[in-house]
Amino acid sequence: MKFTPFSSRLTLFLFIFIGLLGLTGCGKTFLPTPTPAPLPVPATFTPSPTATPETMVEQEIAAADLILSLPDTWIIGEGLVTPLGLVYYLGPEPLGSGPSSSTLVVADGEQYEVAELAAALLCGSPCELDLTQTDIAGQSGQKVSFTAPNTPTLEWFFLEHNGQLLAFTLHDPLTLATHPQIIASLELIERVVIVPTATPTTTPLPATPTFTPLPPTPTPGPPTDDPLEVMIAFLRAAANDPNTLGVTYLSNELRIRIGQGTTLLELMLLTSDFSNFSVEFVSNLNGVRTYRANILFPEQPGVWRNIFMIAEDGHWVISGFAEIDPPPLTPTPRVSPTATPASAG
């Protein structure tokens, strides 16, 4: 068979076409199989731990005619007698006059108005405080947020009840915010005076009734508190909390100086806080009692001060301070042999 150039080219094209049909797999195109992407894993929700609620225990403070619920870790300290009235500390142990303890003051409602007690308690002398009305245990009271120098802000409440004036701060010892559960639990005890019903009689009334005149209002007598105990209480308060309770033991004249910007430590002629003390009675002249105190510091020598007290408004109060030199050490007495008298010659 003889091939011509044209037939050779036709045969070549035919083989190329058949080869292409075999490569395409009868018209189908083969693509690589895609790999599926992994599905997102949902985040695991971990609930936040729930704070354990406090266990509240109902307690009564009879001197204040007050019932309240306190955390079972709290205690109520013994009432302390101060010129302002009874002072109670409340909170976890150890109790004290610092901000970690709450405070309740039971004052005489006839002696103080709310503004007067607030100024004496928080400022130590007359001052302007932003008192606002509030509801306390179903009765109308007042409150104020107060910040003393170098102390945190605390919310104080004031309430008149049964002839007494109550002042208190009930706050969390860690956050120092007012404890809402305690405030909500406050319950006031009402004093009920039962008057017996008179039995009617047929005895005729006298024609002219007689009246017994009321005795005159007594004037304040001499103080009944022990002056040495007041002096010791003052020095303890001045060492632990000079800006608040320490001021309550001062005379009216010294409180005015505190209100004018003088600090209690400046009145005591001190330049830093002290940590301990000892005190002894010296004299009582013309109604002024003098005590000698050794003021001790943590890391420096102690100093000596004379501290004076006077009677004011039926209480012993601190009226002044003076620097003194350390007292001489008392020598140990020596026992001399009895001398034999010489014979008359």
Secondary structure, DSSP 4 states (H G I P E B T S, - for coil): -PPPHHHHHHHHHHHHHHHHHHHHTTT----PPPPPPPPPPPPPP-PPPPPPPPPEEEEEEGGGTEEEEEETT-EEPPPEEETTEEEEEEESSSP-SSTTSEEEEEEETTT--HHHHHHHHHTSS------EEEEETTEEEEEEEE--TTS--EEEEEEEETTEEEEEE-B-TTT--B-HHHHHH-EEPPP--PPPPPPP--PPPPSS---PPPPPPPPP-S--S-HHHHHHHHHHHHHH-TTTGGGGGB-HHHHHHHHTT--HHHHTT-SS---EEEEEEEEEETTEEEEEEEEE-SSS--EEEEEEEEEETTEEEEEEEEEEPPPPPPPPP--PPPPPPPPP-
